[in-house]
Amino acid sequence: MELKFGARKTPLASPDKPITAKAIKLIWIAMIVSILVYFAVGYIYMTQISHRAPVLAQDVLAKLRLALYLVSLGLLFISIKFSRKANSLFAPKKTQESLEGIHFAEAPSDQPPLPADRNSKTASAYTFLIISWAFVEAIAVFGLVLVFVGGKLPDLYGFCLAAIFLMIINRPKIPDQGLSPYSSITPS
């Protein structure tokens, strides 16, 4: 993937600027900070701004709360599955059975070939990790939505604490080495 600025092309990863595990960890930390920002916004809204009647009636709010709890539960299982899939792609030895159902993209023809298909697996693993974190972050957003439509602070506490707990469970478990689409790292 490349970004175009004017007539110059800037590759997102190149031999001199590899995608590193540190960059993935930075994304993970940024997503945790965003959950804390959601919590702060909801807390400030509830304690200092919200002095009006709830937007929704209590029975509708209870149904919405239940629906968001169920959706959050589904996102929990999906995020754990995506995180496990990503971490399995980082494991040094893989059998064909553990990689069934995953299709890796081919290298574009204008780039050097990828050695041993390792780098497309790494890119797929990064993608799985970030998607799993986005699902977890959505759980915190549900708590913020509940606060805005008339929920109470315990709603916000529950959703945000669950999201932070899941982010800690789904932390990146990747080797701390530079990986780029052009590197020659092969599984051992």
Beta strands, then each sheet from edge to edge (+ up, - down):
strand 1: 2-5
strand 2: 8-11
strand 3: 19-20
strand 4: 178-179
sheet 1: 1+ 2-
sheet 2: 3+ 4-
end
